[in-house]
Structures are given as C-alpha cells and as structure tokens.
Amino acid sequence: MSEGQQAVGSFMDRSNPVNFNIRNEQLVREYQIAIEGMGLVRERLAHCARTEGVNQVVNCKELREQYYALCQDRFRGMVFPEDAQPDNRFVPGLVVAAKK
C-alpha cells in the first residue's frame, strides 16, 4: 500500500482526518452496494418460489442458502481486498471472491 492508503482493519486510525473520511465513505458505499446485491438475491428467491410452487424447497435451495448466508454475514457480502479481510468474517456458505 502507498503512504496515503489504509487497510480495512486500520480505518479507525484518526490521525489523518482526510484519510479517515475517505475510508469511511468508501466503506459506506461498499455496504450500500452489498445491501442492493442482497435485495437482488431476495427478489430472485421470491420469483423462484412463485414460479416453482410446491417444488420450491428443492428447486430454490441454492438461492435460499445464498440469501441465508448473506443475512448471517455482518458485512452482507461486502467485497474487501484480499489482504484486508476482516477477522470475524467467517460465515458458512458465503463465498465472495475478491476483485483483483
């Protein structure tokens, strides 16, 4: 990382207010994107349940498990850089690939 960047774990470092605010705004944007993605999964699950009818338990299993994992995740599926993953992120069933 360059001199002006901070890792996710150190975003509470308030020694430089400009970097602190930039990091805070970035985290808020990423969280809002994750919430929207969670809403899309919920909509797909609802559509699957409506179209499948009585077979929804079997045919919508992957969507249901994905939505449940997103609900259990504190960060709602936010994508962090690989070197800045939070320590308390482990949620079974949640697979989020980091962008490179």
N, C-alpha and C positions, 0 to 999 in steps of 0.2 A: 504494500500500500504506500501511496505517496504521503508526503508530510501533512497535507490538508485533509486526508480521509481518515475516517474512524471505522472500526469494526462494529458490528451489531452489539456485541457484548459490552462495548465501552461507550454506548450512546448516552449514558448518564454523566459522562465527563463534561462538566460545565465550565471548564477552564477557558474554553473558547466559545462564546455565546453564538457566534455566526455558524460554526460547525454544528453546534448542538441543535440549533433551529433547523438547519438544512437536513440533518439526520432525522429529526422528529417529523418533519414534513414528508420526508421520503417514506418513513415507516407508516405514517397515516395513509399515504397514497397506496402503498402496497397492501395495507389492511383492507382498504375500500375495494381494491381490485379482487382480493380474496373473497370478500363478502359477496360481491357480484358473481364470482365464479360459483360460490356455494349456492346462490339463488338459481343459477342455470342448472346445476345438478338437481336441485329440488324440483324445478319445472320439468326436467326430463323424467324424473321419477314419477311425478304426478301424471304426466302424459302416458308413461308406460303402464301405470296402474289402471288408468282409464281404458286404454286400448286392450290390455290383456285380460281384464275382468278377473275371473276366478283363478286364472293361471299366473297372476301377478307375483305370487310368492316365489315361484320357480323362475319365471322369465325376467323379473326385475331384481334379482338377487344382487347382481354386481352394482347396480345403481344404488340400491338400498344400503349396501355395505360401504360404498364410497361416501354417501351422504352421512351415514352414521360416524365414519371416521373423521369427516370434516367437522361434524358437530362436537366430537370429543377433543379435537385439536384446539389448544388455546389460541393458536395463531390462524385458525380457519383455513389452513392450506397455503399460507403465505410462502413465497419462494424467496429464500435467502441465498446469498453466495455460499459456496461450499465451505469456505473457511470461516464462515460467520454463523453457522447453525446454532441455535440456542441449545443449551444443555438439557432443558426439560421438554424436548420436542417429541419424544418417543410416543407414538400412538399406533397400536397395531392396526394394520390395514391401510394406513395412509402412505401412499407412495407419491412423493413430489420430487421431480427431477429439477435440479438447479440449472439455471441458464448459464451458458458459458460465453 
